Amino acid sequence: MGRVITLREGQELAGADLEAAASALRQAKPCAFPTDTVYGIGTNGQIKAGLRKIYEIKAREALKALPILIDSVEAARRWVEWTPAAEALASRFWPGALTLVLKPTKEGRLLTFQEFPTLAVRVPAHPVAHALLRASGVPLATTSANRSGLPALSDGAAVAREFASMCEFVIDAGPAGGKESTLVDATSTPVRVLREGALTRQQILEAVSA
């Protein structure tokens, strides 16, 4: 049984709790935490055994790659091949509910399996997710906290009930945003909206045409 850390409204994840969860993530142990969209289950994206554990927990199809949470545009440029469209979208919507699909750099290939030609990256706006990224110092392979095929969970208590037995830590910070990020292929122009989520297709198209 993993440890559940419950935060009051407005309370930061800090001190020993933050370091313990960040340490678990660095060691590729799965942890569940809130983002500005929905709750996610994440781990160190640089360690393949951790990625496989996420697939196991979610019963996720092996054909679906895991998105990567990072803490800045600078980090994105390290892991993916940056494009003008990505720059336009990131400057408008990051941190926030936008996931960009791009080609991985040579170093970025470490964050995914060989059969996947692209890498999905996002800078989240939620303070807990951001604190974990900063404290762990690693990109986090993260997917929504739900069993594959079921709705993503956006409440910390529900995530704890469902996943505490399979995660090292569950950070329960109450309700999250409730809607998944918008997924955009920015490898070329025009961009392609692969999944409309918290941001609308119109918002995306306006940002790249401005």
Secondary structure, DSSP 8 states (H G I E B T S, - for coil): --EEEE--TT----HHHHHHHHHHHHTT--EEEE-SSSEEEEEETT-HHHHHHHHHHHT--TTS---EE-S-HHHHHHHB---HHHHHHHHHH-SSSEEEEE-B-TTGGGGS-TT---EEEE----HHHHHHHHHH-S-EEEEESS-TTS----BHHHHHHHHTTT-SEEEE-SB---S--EEEE-SSSS-EEEE--SS-HHHHHHHHH-
